[in-house]
Amino acid sequence: MTDPIELIRRQVSDLHQQLVRYDLVVWTAGNVSGRVPGEDLFVIKPSGVPYEELTPEKMILCDLDGNVVAGDYSPSSDTAAHAYVYRHMPEVGGVVHTHSTYACAWAARGEAVPCVLTAMADEFGAEIPVGPFALIGDDSIGRGIVETLRGHRSPAVLMKSHGVFTIGKDAEAAVKAAVMCEDVARTVHISRQLGEPLPIAQADIDSLNFRYRNVYGQQPAAR
């Protein structure tokens, strides 16, 4: 049986390349973390290491207070924020942070992205909300993430004047939410250059989100 910690190390390392692939990060900014199933541990990117140099062995294992358990590098400067989310949202298995261009433009204005596209209703089930301004270095960002997303359908939050944080059932789901967040932020921004985007009725948002979560994709075969 493969060690679950090593599986998460490899998954988190590989998923960082998706941030590069979808132009969600520049230089060494941004990070992905993943909770180790059944343990009070998570794996996160090392601080300041170029994406092309990331390997599973360089990922940092931390406890849910953000303390390093294993690893040869200093962990991401956002480790305290990730740890706070994991401590206070036990259903979350992955956290992602990016500075993607269009989503950050909304964050710089302190403005939520309105739910005006069926793709948004599917993935987010609501607007993409804005969280409070918070400084990096302690768990202030984590508190803002939890306060904003707890009880909200959206897996993404635009932290004011900062950037995007997303959550998911695992690290892959959190990365997907980050990719989708930038995609819809760009589309809605372009739409607003042409005029005011048309709202979607709440009942239709609810219907679309339910279908996406319960019907879309491949379903287990009936026995």
N, C-alpha and C positions, 0 to 999 in steps of 0.2 A: 504494500500500500504506500502511495506517495505521501510524503510529509505535507500536511495542509499549509504550513508556513511557507514551504518552498513553492507550492502551487500559487499562493498569493503573491509571493515575491516575483515570480515569473509573469503572472498576469498583470500586476501593477507596472512592472518594467516595460512590458510589451505595449500596454495601453498608452504610455506616454508618447509613443510614436504616432498614435492616432491624433493627438493634439497637434503635432507637427503637420501631419498629413492634411488636416482640415484647417490649417492656418489659424489656430486658436491661440498660439503663443509665439513669442519671439525670444531669442537668446536663451536664458535659463529660467525665464519666468514661468509660473504655472506649476501645478502639481496634481498628482493622482494619489489617492490612498485607498486601501482595501482592508476591511475587517477580516481577521482570521476567524472562520466559523468555529463556534463553541468555545472561544477563548476571549479573554479581556485584553486583546492585542490587535494592533493594526500595523500595516506596512505602508511606508510613505517614501517618496523621493528624497534623496539627499540634497542639501542646499547648494546651489550654485554650480552644479555639475552639468555640462552641456548634454543635451538630449542624445546626441550621437554617441556619447560615452556611457550611457546608462546600461546597466546589466542587472540581472536578478541579484547577483552577489552584492551590488552596491546599494540595493534598497535597504531601508532602515526599519527595524522592528521596534515598535514602541508599545508601552502600556497605555491604558485609557486616561492616564494623567499626562501623557505626552513625554514620559521618561524613556530614554533609549534603553532597550533590552538587549539588542544585538545590532551590530553594524560598525563599520570602520569610519564613517563620515558623520558630520553633523546633519541632523534632519532638517527638512524644509522649515523656513521661517514661519510657515503657516501651521506647523504641527499642533500648536496649542488650540487653534481653531478647529482643526479636524478632530482632535481628542474630545473637545467639548461636545461636538455634534454626536460622536459615538457614545459618550456617556449619557447624554440626555435624549437621544433618539435611538433606542435599541433596535428598531426595525431597519435602520440604515446600515448597509453593508459596504458602501463606497461613497467617497467624497472627491470632488474635482474642483479645482480653481483655475480659471483662465483670465486673460486680459484681452479677449477677442474684440476686434475693432468696433463693430456695430453695437454689440451689447454694451461695451464700455461707454459708447457715446450716449446711450440711454442712461447709464449709471451716472455719467458726468452731469447730466441734467437732473438727476434725481427723479426720473420719470419711469413709471411702469410701462411695459410693452402691452398694449391692449390686445385682448383676444379677438382678433378680426379675421383669422384664417382657420380653415378646418384643421390644418396641420397643428395649429396651436391648441385647438380644442382637443384633438387627439392626445397629444403628448403632455400638455400642461393643464388642460381642463379649466383654465382660467387665465387671467393676465399673468405676466411674469412680474412679480412684485419687486419693490425697492426696499432694501434693508437699510438700517441706520449707518451713518458714517462711523468708522471705528479704526483705531490705529493698530498697526501690525505689532506683534511681539508678545501679547498675552491672549487670553481667551475672549477678549471683547468682540472680535469678529465672530467667533463661534456662538456667543450669546445672541448676536444680531441675527445670525442664520437661523438658529432654533426658534427665536421669538417670531420671526417672519414666516417660516415654513411650517411650523407646527400647526396642524389643522388646516393647512392650505393644500390644494391639489398640486400646485406647481412644484416640480422637483428642482427648480432653478430660482435663484434670487440674485438681483443686481444690487450689490452692496454699494451704497452711495459714494460717488467719487473714487471708486476702486475698481470693481470688476465683478465677474460672475463666479458664484459658487453653486454647485449642483450636488444633489444627493441621489442615491438609488439603492435598490435591493442588493446590488453588488457594484464593484468598480466599473464594470462594463456598462451597466445601466446609467451610472452617473456620467460617464464619458458621452454616451449617446445623448443624454439631456443637454450636455454642454454644446455638442455639435448642433442639435436642433435649436437651442437657444440663439446661437449666432445666426443660424439660417433665417429664423423668423424675425429676429431683430433687424437684419438687413432688408428683408422684404417689406416689413412694415415701414421702415425708414424711407425706402424708395416710394412706397405708396403715398406717404405723406407729402412728398414733393409734388405730387399730382393733385392732391386734395385730401379731404378728411376720409380715412378708411371707414367703411361701413361696418357697424357692429353686428355681431351674431347674437341672436336671441339666446337667453340663458338656457331655455329648455332644449334648444338645439345643441348648445355646448355640452350640456349634460348627456344628451343622447349620443353624441359623437364620442365623448370620452368613455362612456360605458362600453360602447361597441369596440373601441380600440383596445380597452383593457380586458375584455371578456370574449370577443369574437375574432378580432383581427389575427392573422397569422395561422400557423398550423396548430390544430387542436389535437389532443390525444385521441387515438382511435377508440371507438366504442367497442366494448367486449360483449 
